[in-house]
Amino acid sequence: MMVTNDGATILKSIALDNAAAKVLVNISKVQDDEVGDGTTSVAVLAAELLREAEKLVDKKIHPQTIIEGYRIASHAALQALEHSAVDHSKNPEAFKKDLLAIARTTLSSKVLAQDRDLFAQLAVEAVLRLKGSSDLSHIQIIKKAGGKLSDSYLDEGFILDKKIGVNQPKRLEKAKILVANTSMDTDKVKIFGARFQVSSTSKLAELERAEKEKMKAKVEKIKAHGINCFINRQLIYNWPEQLFTDAGIMSIEHADFDGIERLALVTGGEITSTFDHPDQVKLGHCDLIEEVIIGEDTLIRFSGVAAGQACTIVLRGATDQLLDEAERSLHDALAVLSQTVKEPRTTLGGGCAEMLMAKAVEGAATRVEGKRQIAVSSFATALRQLPTILADNAGLDSSDLVARLRKAIYDGMSTYGLDLMVPGGGIADMRDLGVIESYKLKKAVVSSASEAAELLLRVDNIIRAAPRRRERH
């Protein structure tokens, strides 16, 4: 069972047979991969552009004429969006306020809306630690059922959801770490159907002794790396674990693929499977490894890792479904913020940016002759549908609110948008309310939606290909 209001998650979970619908799903996926948010907006805008185009086709306007009009409109809309964008990156304090506002705006429609101030702060702190990088693999999210969402916090280190070996120290300073993916049980014979046949129990004991010696030799090779911590993706059986304990080496087993990849990344080490050449192996380092308790579970925290920007956000919540949705919501916020750090310009939300673009497109329509003018005007109509849908979703009178907003924008109130928090709704200055969105996000929505609409308008018919048949030799 999945509970979500994330547009990309819903769209990719739906079984579709319609080719045009698959195009809309694909642009939503691309939006999610590129920016992290705006997945619903891009699908809705593309659908509205197609709805307007259908009306024009019914009026005997050729699709090529509509496409030309849409291109003119898209160019005018993006120019207006760029003109309205603001860049505060030269002022760190103002830029951080913008990032917090963007995070709050992104989280307002999510399950984290009630605690958006807390999670906006967590997301901004985590992204600023990346120092301009958009590599979110340095930010780990751990979900632990129990408590409430407001109990979530950011830990300045890497947390691994595993336990330290039996009878081994639970705290290790100045760790030298060997990260491995190797078999630490008895080296099995890799021949299918092979069997050992012995004539006495002494032979069996001899066989077991030989296996132990092989494992001991492997442990000796690992010890030769001069490490005090060994982390393996696979299981570490009792015998090698005891050997590590006797040697004073902390061992951590079954660190799954995702965990070990992140661990190698943040500690500066490399994953190795052979141990014959210690001089060619890159070890990981961190200042402190210790066990910590979160809720009722014991985990391992790595502090002072080589990648100083690494951190972990620990999510708490009542159910697994709630935690999964919280993770998706937080990931959207992190993705948008990381892109905003790279492209620091911001625009205003609440339908403000869409109305400014619609105004610019209508202005461009007056400078276009012929049937293309109708297509340009239709693009503006589609843009106005986004604030209309916004008001409808809030249960407000969209006709009245959008009309008032349109008048305000045309009267020169270029920072006004929909205020959905007041009873009955209203219009207000979005900058004063802190309703700010990423310029890159808005630009991607308009560009992708118009390109998808143009692609589908060029389609005359759909030919279903026959299933491929396996050739018999």
C-alpha positions in Angstrom: 0.0 0.0 0.0 1.2 3.5 -0.8 -0.2 6.8 0.5 1.1 9.8 -1.4 0.2 13.2 -3.0 3.5 13.4 -4.9 2.7 13.9 -8.6 5.6 12.0 -10.0 5.0 9.0 -7.7 1.3 8.8 -8.6 1.9 9.1 -12.4 4.6 6.5 -12.6 2.5 4.1 -10.5 -0.5 4.3 -12.8 -0.8 1.6 -15.5 -1.3 3.4 -18.8 -2.0 2.3 -22.3 -2.5 5.7 -23.9 0.6 6.9 -25.8 -0.1 10.6 -25.2 -0.6 10.0 -21.5 2.8 8.2 -21.4 4.4 11.4 -22.8 2.9 13.4 -20.0 4.2 10.9 -17.5 7.7 11.0 -19.0 7.9 14.8 -18.8 6.8 14.5 -15.1 9.6 12.0 -14.5 12.2 14.3 -16.2 11.0 17.3 -14.1 11.4 15.1 -11.0 15.0 14.1 -12.1 16.1 17.6 -13.2 14.6 19.8 -10.5 12.8 17.6 -8.0 9.5 19.4 -7.8 6.9 20.8 -10.1 6.0 17.4 -11.4 2.2 18.0 -11.1 2.5 21.6 -12.6 4.3 20.4 -15.7 1.7 17.7 -16.4 -1.2 20.1 -15.7 0.2 22.9 -17.9 0.9 20.4 -20.8 -2.6 19.1 -20.5 -4.1 22.6 -20.6 -2.0 23.5 -23.6 -3.4 20.4 -25.4 -6.9 21.3 -24.3 -6.6 24.7 -25.8 -4.9 23.3 -28.9 -7.9 20.9 -29.4 -10.3 23.8 -29.5 -8.2 25.5 -32.1 -8.0 22.3 -34.3 -11.8 22.1 -34.1 -11.8 25.7 -35.5 -9.8 24.4 -38.5 -6.5 26.0 -37.4 -3.6 23.9 -38.7 -1.5 22.2 -36.0 1.7 23.8 -37.5 0.1 27.2 -37.1 -0.7 26.4 -33.4 2.9 25.2 -32.9 4.3 28.4 -34.3 2.0 30.4 -32.0 3.0 28.3 -29.0 6.7 28.9 -29.7 6.2 32.7 -29.8 4.2 32.5 -26.6 6.7 30.3 -24.8 9.6 32.6 -25.7 7.6 35.6 -24.4 6.6 33.8 -21.2 10.2 32.7 -20.4 11.5 36.3 -21.1 8.9 37.7 -18.6 9.8 35.0 -16.1 13.5 35.9 -16.4 12.7 39.6 -16.1 10.8 39.0 -12.8 13.5 36.7 -11.3 15.5 38.1 -8.4 19.1 37.0 -7.4 20.1 37.4 -3.7 23.2 35.1 -3.9 25.6 38.0 -3.2 23.9 38.5 0.2 24.2 35.3 2.2 21.6 36.3 4.8 19.0 37.2 2.2 19.8 34.1 0.1 19.3 31.9 3.1 15.9 33.5 3.7 15.0 32.8 0.1 16.1 29.1 0.5 13.9 28.8 3.6 11.0 30.4 1.8 11.4 28.0 -1.2 11.6 25.0 1.1 8.4 26.1 3.0 6.6 26.7 -0.3 7.7 23.2 -1.6 6.6 21.5 1.6 3.2 23.4 1.9 1.4 20.9 -0.3 3.1 17.9 1.3 2.4 15.7 4.3 5.0 17.8 6.1 3.0 21.0 5.8 2.2 21.1 9.5 5.9 21.1 10.5 7.2 22.8 7.4 9.2 25.4 9.3 11.2 22.6 11.0 11.7 20.6 7.9 12.6 23.7 5.8 15.3 24.5 8.4 16.6 20.9 8.2 16.6 20.9 4.4 18.4 24.2 4.1 21.1 23.3 6.7 21.7 20.0 4.9 22.0 21.6 1.4 24.2 24.5 2.6 26.6 21.8 4.0 27.1 20.6 0.4 28.8 24.0 -0.4 27.4 24.4 -3.9 27.3 20.7 -4.9 24.0 19.2 -6.0 25.2 15.6 -5.1 22.4 14.6 -2.7 24.2 11.2 -2.0 26.1 13.0 0.8 22.7 13.6 2.6 21.3 10.3 4.0 17.7 10.0 5.2 17.0 7.4 7.9 13.4 6.5 8.8 12.6 5.2 12.3 9.0 4.5 13.2 7.9 6.0 16.6 7.5 9.4 18.0 6.1 12.2 15.8 7.3 14.1 12.7 8.4 17.1 14.8 10.9 14.8 16.6 12.9 14.5 13.4 16.4 16.1 13.4 19.7 16.5 11.5 22.8 14.7 12.6 26.2 16.1 11.5 27.6 12.8 10.6 26.9 9.6 8.7 24.6 7.1 10.4 24.6 3.4 9.4 21.5 1.3 10.4 23.6 -1.7 11.6 25.2 -3.0 14.8 28.9 -3.4 15.9 30.1 -7.0 16.3 29.7 -8.9 19.5 32.2 -8.2 22.3 33.8 -5.4 20.3 34.4 -1.8 21.4 31.3 0.4 20.9 33.4 3.5 20.5 36.4 4.0 18.3 38.4 7.2 17.8 40.6 8.0 14.7 39.2 5.2 12.7 41.1 3.7 9.7 38.4 1.9 7.8 38.6 -0.9 5.2 35.3 -1.0 3.2 34.9 -4.4 1.6 32.5 -6.6 -0.4 33.8 -10.1 0.3 32.6 -13.5 1.6 33.5 -13.9 5.3 32.1 -17.4 5.8 33.9 -20.6 4.8 35.1 -20.4 1.2 32.6 -22.6 -0.5 33.4 -24.9 -3.4 32.0 -23.1 -6.5 31.2 -26.3 -8.4 27.5 -27.2 -8.7 26.7 -30.6 -7.3 30.2 -31.1 -5.7 30.3 -33.1 -2.5 32.9 -34.1 0.1 33.0 -37.7 1.2 35.0 -38.6 4.3 35.7 -42.0 5.9 35.9 -40.9 9.5 35.1 -38.0 11.8 38.8 -37.2 12.1 38.8 -36.5 8.3 35.8 -34.2 8.8 37.6 -32.3 11.6 40.6 -32.0 9.4 38.5 -30.6 6.6 36.9 -28.1 9.0 40.4 -27.2 10.3 41.6 -26.5 6.8 38.6 -24.2 6.1 39.3 -22.3 9.3 43.0 -21.9 8.3 41.9 -20.4 5.0 39.7 -18.0 6.7 42.4 -17.1 9.2 44.8 -16.4 6.4 42.2 -14.1 4.8 41.8 -12.2 8.1 45.6 -11.9 8.4 45.6 -10.3 4.9 42.9 -7.8 6.1 44.9 -7.0 9.3 47.9 -6.3 7.1 46.2 -3.1 5.9 46.8 -1.5 9.3 43.2 -0.8 10.0 41.1 -0.7 13.2 37.7 -1.0 11.6 36.5 -3.5 8.9 33.1 -3.0 7.3 31.7 -5.7 5.0 28.7 -5.6 2.7 28.2 -9.4 3.3 27.8 -11.3 6.5 30.8 -11.9 8.8 30.5 -15.3 10.5 31.3 -16.1 14.1 34.9 -17.4 13.5 36.2 -14.4 11.5 34.3 -12.0 13.8 36.1 -13.6 16.8 39.5 -13.2 15.0 38.8 -9.5 14.5 37.8 -9.1 18.1 41.0 -10.7 19.3 43.0 -8.4 17.0 41.2 -5.3 18.4 39.5 -4.5 15.1 35.9 -3.3 15.1 33.9 -5.3 12.5 30.5 -4.3 11.0 28.7 -6.8 8.8 25.9 -6.8 6.3 26.1 -3.1 5.4 23.8 -3.3 2.3 24.7 -2.0 -1.1 23.4 1.5 -0.6 24.9 1.8 2.8 28.4 0.7 1.8 28.4 2.9 -1.3 27.5 6.0 0.7 30.0 4.9 3.5 32.9 4.6 1.0 31.9 8.0 -0.5 31.8 10.0 2.8 34.8 8.3 4.5 37.0 8.8 1.4 37.7 5.0 1.0 37.1 2.6 -1.8 35.2 -0.7 -1.8 37.6 -3.7 -2.2 37.2 -7.4 -2.7 40.8 -8.7 -2.7 43.4 -8.0 -0.1 46.7 -9.2 -1.6 48.1 -5.6 -2.2 47.5 -3.4 0.8 49.4 -0.5 -0.8 46.8 -0.3 -3.6 43.8 -0.1 -1.3 42.4 3.3 -0.4 41.2 3.3 3.2 38.5 5.5 4.7 38.9 7.7 7.7 36.8 9.4 10.4 37.3 10.9 13.8 34.9 8.8 15.8 32.7 5.7 15.4 30.1 5.1 18.1 26.8 3.4 18.7 23.8 5.6 19.2 20.2 4.8 20.1 17.3 6.2 18.1 13.9 5.2 19.5 14.4 1.6 20.4 17.0 0.8 17.8 20.8 0.8 18.0 22.7 2.4 15.0 26.3 3.4 14.2 27.3 7.0 13.8 30.5 8.1 11.9 31.5 11.6 13.0 34.2 13.8 11.4 34.2 11.9 8.1 36.5 12.9 5.2 33.6 14.4 3.3 32.8 17.1 5.8 29.5 18.0 4.0 28.0 14.6 4.8 25.0 14.5 7.2 22.0 12.4 8.1 18.4 13.5 8.5 16.6 11.2 10.9 12.8 11.1 10.3 10.5 10.0 13.0 6.8 9.3 12.6 3.9 7.1 13.6 3.7 4.7 10.6 5.9 3.4 7.8 3.5 4.9 5.2 3.8 8.3 6.8 7.6 8.0 6.9 7.8 7.0 3.3 5.7 10.0 2.2 7.8 12.3 4.5 11.0 11.0 2.8 9.5 11.7 -0.7 8.5 15.2 0.4 11.8 16.0 2.0 13.7 14.7 -1.1 11.7 17.1 -3.3 12.7 20.0 -1.0 16.3 18.9 -1.0 16.4 18.6 -4.7 14.9 22.0 -5.4 17.2 23.7 -2.9 20.3 22.0 -4.3 19.3 23.3 -7.8 18.6 26.8 -6.4 22.1 27.0 -4.9 23.5 26.4 -8.4 20.9 28.7 -10.1 20.2 31.2 -7.3 17.5 33.3 -9.1 14.0 33.1 -7.5 10.4 33.9 -8.6 7.2 34.4 -6.7 4.6 31.7 -6.2 0.9 31.8 -5.5 0.1 32.2 -9.3 2.1 35.4 -9.5 4.7 34.1 -12.0 2.0 32.5 -14.1 0.0 35.7 -14.3 3.0 37.7 -15.2 3.8 35.3 -18.0 0.2 35.3 -19.2 0.3 39.1 -19.3 3.5 39.1 -21.4 2.1 36.4 -23.7 -1.1 38.5 -24.3 1.1 41.5 -25.0 3.1 39.4 -27.6 -0.2 38.3 -29.2 -1.0 41.9 -30.2 2.2 42.0 -32.2 1.4 38.8 -34.1 -0.8 38.7 -37.2 -3.1 36.0 -38.6 -4.3 32.8 -36.9 -1.0 32.5 -34.9 -2.4 35.3 -32.7 -5.2 33.1 -31.6 -2.7 30.3 -30.7 -0.6 32.8 -28.7 -3.6 33.9 -26.7 -4.6 30.3 -26.1 -1.1 29.8 -24.4 -1.9 32.7 -22.1 -5.3 31.1 -21.2 -3.5 27.8 -20.4 -1.1 29.6 -18.1 -4.0 31.3 -16.2 -5.4 27.8 -15.5 -2.6 27.1 -13.0 -3.7 29.7 -10.4 -7.3 28.7 -11.2 -6.6 25.1 -10.2 -4.6 26.3 -7.2 -7.7 28.2 -5.9 -10.0 25.3 -6.8 -7.9 22.9 -4.8 -8.1 25.2 -1.8 -11.9 25.1 -2.0 -12.2 28.8 -2.9 -14.0 30.8 -5.6 -11.4 30.6 -8.3 -13.3 32.8 -10.8 -13.4 35.7 -8.5 -9.9 35.3 -7.1 -8.2 34.8 -10.5 -10.1 37.8 -11.9 -8.9 40.0 -9.0 -5.4 38.7 -9.4 -5.4 39.4 -13.1 -6.5 43.0 -12.5 -3.8 43.5 -9.9 -1.1 42.2 -12.2 -2.4 44.4 -15.1 -2.4 47.4 -12.6 1.3 47.0 -12.0 1.2 45.0 -8.8 3.8 42.6 -10.1 4.5 40.8 -6.8 0.9 39.9 -6.0 -0.5 36.4 -6.0 -3.2 34.3 -4.3 -3.3 34.2 -0.5 -5.1 30.9 0.2 -4.6 31.1 4.0 -7.1 33.8 4.8 -10.8 32.9 5.1 -12.4 33.0 1.7 -9.1 33.6 0.0 -7.5 36.9 -1.2 -4.7 38.4 -3.1 -1.5 39.7 -1.3 2.2 40.5 -1.9 3.9 37.1 -2.2 7.3 38.5 -1.2 5.8 39.7 2.1 4.2 36.3 2.7 7.5 34.5 1.7 5.8 32.5 -1.1 8.9 32.1 -3.2 9.8 29.4 -5.8 12.9 28.5 -7.8 13.3 30.2 -11.1 14.8 27.1 -12.6 11.8 25.1 -11.5 9.3 27.5 -13.2 11.4 27.7 -16.3 11.6 23.9 -16.6 7.8 23.6 -16.2 7.0 26.1 -19.0 9.8 24.7 -21.3 8.9 21.0 -20.8 5.1 21.5 -21.0 5.3 23.5 -24.3 7.7 21.0 -25.9 5.5 18.1 -24.9 2.4 19.9 -26.3 4.3 20.6 -29.5 5.4 17.0 -29.8 1.9 15.7 -29.5 0.4 18.3 -31.9 2.7 16.9 -34.6 1.2 13.4 -34.2 -1.3 12.6 -37.0 -2.1 9.1 -35.9 -1.0 6.3 -33.6 0.1 3.0 -35.2 0.4 0.1 -32.8 3.4 -2.1 -33.6 2.9 -5.8 -33.6 4.6 -7.6 -30.7 8.1 -8.8 -31.5 8.3 -12.5 -32.2 11.2 -14.7 -31.1 13.0 -16.1 -34.1 13.5 -19.8 -34.2 16.8 -21.1 -35.4 
